[in-house]
């Protein structure tokens, strides 16, 4: 059931992206295009971490494990209602 639901969501997502693309060609306001570019940049830009940032993240993760602040994938899904 989940696989079928996922496939339906994918089709819906692809349809929605196509509609957005079609509508985008109708936009003639440069400020709107700029806003869309900013939104897309926030979602498509890969965040590059410094070595220091990676080490800090690793330290925090190790502390969480030591303090037993870990959750299974199923626990996270349940908490998020997925």
C-alpha positions, 0 to 999 in steps of 0.5 A: 500500500505504501509503495502505491501511495508513494507512486501516486505522490510522485506522479502528483509531484511531477504534474505539479512541477510541470504546471509550475513550469508552464505558468512560469513562462507567463510571468513577466515581473522580474521581482517575482522571478528573483523571488522564485530564484531565491527559493530554488537556491535555498532548496538546491544549493549544496551546503558545504561544511568546513572541517571544524563544522563537521568535527562539531557535528560529529562531537554532538552526535557522539554525545547524543549517542552516549546520552542515549538520545537516539531514535529508530527510523520508525520512531522518527516517522511516528513522531512526524506522523509519516 
